[in-house]
Amino acid sequence: MSVRARLSLLTTGALLASALITTAALPPQVASATSITPVTAAGAESPATSAEEVDWYPTTSLGGPIRACYKASCDWYYRTSYGDELLWSHNAYNEFGNLWYYVDNGFTRGWIYCGNVTAGC
């Protein structure tokens, strides 16, 4: 099984598990409304949902944080180490002209600055 296929299965399982946890804790009328709409940080431009096919490309971390959005001022989810294997699906430029990649390290998804990955600027 390819890395992409394993990652897809892992991600799908995690999304299903988190949906079950989220909807189990809410009343039915609230759970149905909140489980449909994904919530993202401002400026995060979420990638396609799990129902859509997304192409992921390999890259390697040079060290740096995975952030909630594509700005250095955004909260960070995880700090990568030099040599960590990542997959990226798309990229974006912020208002300062900096290129950021939307990455997945197998358990965290978010944005990483182009200078922190081998995919480059």
C-alpha positions as CSV (number, residue, x, y, z in Angstrom):
1,M,0.0,0.0,0.0
2,S,1.4,3.4,-1.0
3,V,2.2,6.1,1.5
4,R,-0.6,8.3,0.0
5,A,-3.1,5.4,0.4
6,R,-2.1,4.8,4.0
7,L,-2.2,8.5,4.9
8,S,-5.7,8.7,3.3
9,L,-6.9,5.8,5.4
10,L,-5.4,7.2,8.6
11,T,-6.8,10.7,7.9
12,T,-10.3,9.3,7.1
13,G,-10.3,7.2,10.3
14,A,-9.2,10.2,12.4
15,L,-11.9,12.4,10.8
16,L,-14.6,9.9,11.5
17,A,-13.4,9.4,15.1
18,S,-13.4,13.1,15.7
19,A,-16.9,13.5,14.2
20,L,-18.2,10.8,16.5
21,I,-16.7,12.4,19.5
22,T,-17.9,15.9,18.5
23,T,-21.5,14.8,17.7
24,A,-21.8,12.5,20.7
25,A,-21.2,15.4,23.1
26,L,-23.8,17.8,21.5
27,P,-27.6,17.7,21.5
28,P,-29.0,16.2,18.2
29,Q,-30.2,19.5,16.9
30,V,-26.8,21.2,17.4
31,A,-24.7,18.2,16.4
32,S,-26.3,17.9,12.9
33,A,-25.7,21.6,12.2
34,T,-22.1,21.7,13.5
35,S,-20.9,18.4,12.0
36,I,-21.6,19.5,8.5
37,T,-19.6,22.7,8.3
38,P,-15.8,22.5,8.9
39,V,-14.3,25.2,11.0
40,T,-11.0,26.8,10.0
41,A,-8.8,29.6,11.2
42,A,-9.2,32.9,9.4
43,G,-7.1,32.9,6.2
44,A,-6.5,29.1,6.5
45,E,-8.3,28.2,3.3
46,S,-9.1,24.6,4.1
47,P,-8.2,22.1,1.4
48,A,-10.8,19.9,-0.2
49,T,-12.9,17.7,2.1
50,S,-12.2,14.0,2.5
51,A,-15.0,13.3,0.0
52,E,-13.0,15.0,-2.7
53,E,-9.7,13.7,-4.2
54,V,-6.7,15.7,-3.3
55,D,-3.2,15.2,-4.7
56,W,-0.4,15.2,-2.1
57,Y,3.3,15.8,-2.9
58,P,6.2,14.7,-0.8
59,T,8.6,17.2,0.8
60,T,11.0,17.2,3.7
61,S,11.0,19.6,6.7
62,L,14.1,21.8,7.3
63,G,12.6,22.5,10.8
64,G,9.8,24.9,11.6
65,P,6.2,25.1,12.8
66,I,3.0,24.0,11.2
67,R,0.7,26.9,11.7
68,A,-3.1,27.5,11.7
69,C,-2.8,30.0,8.7
70,Y,-0.2,31.2,6.3
71,K,1.2,34.0,8.5
72,A,4.1,34.0,11.0
73,S,1.8,35.5,13.5
74,C,-0.7,32.6,13.5
75,D,-0.8,30.0,16.2
76,W,1.3,26.9,15.6
77,Y,0.1,23.3,16.0
78,Y,3.3,21.4,15.8
79,R,7.0,22.1,15.5
80,T,8.7,19.9,12.8
81,S,12.2,18.7,13.0
82,Y,14.9,18.7,10.3
83,G,14.2,15.6,8.1
84,D,10.6,15.1,9.0
85,E,8.7,13.7,6.0
86,L,5.7,15.8,5.0
87,L,3.1,15.8,2.2
88,W,1.7,19.1,0.7
89,S,-1.5,19.6,-1.3
90,H,-1.5,23.2,-2.2
91,N,0.2,26.5,-1.5
92,A,-0.7,30.2,-1.0
93,Y,0.9,33.6,-0.9
94,N,0.1,35.8,2.1
95,E,-0.3,39.6,1.8
96,F,3.4,40.0,2.4
97,G,4.2,37.9,-0.7
98,N,5.5,34.9,1.3
99,L,4.8,31.4,0.0
100,W,3.3,28.8,2.4
101,Y,2.5,25.2,1.8
102,Y,-0.5,23.3,3.3
103,V,1.1,20.2,4.7
104,D,0.3,17.0,6.5
105,N,2.8,15.1,8.7
106,G,0.5,12.1,9.4
107,F,-1.3,13.6,12.4
108,T,-1.3,17.4,11.9
109,R,-2.4,19.5,9.0
110,G,-1.6,23.2,8.6
111,W,0.6,25.7,6.9
112,I,4.4,25.8,6.8
113,Y,6.6,28.6,5.4
114,C,8.4,27.7,2.1
115,G,11.8,28.3,3.6
116,N,11.1,25.5,6.1
117,V,10.6,22.7,3.5
118,T,12.6,21.3,0.6
119,A,9.8,22.1,-1.8
120,G,11.3,25.6,-1.7
121,C,10.2,29.2,-2.3
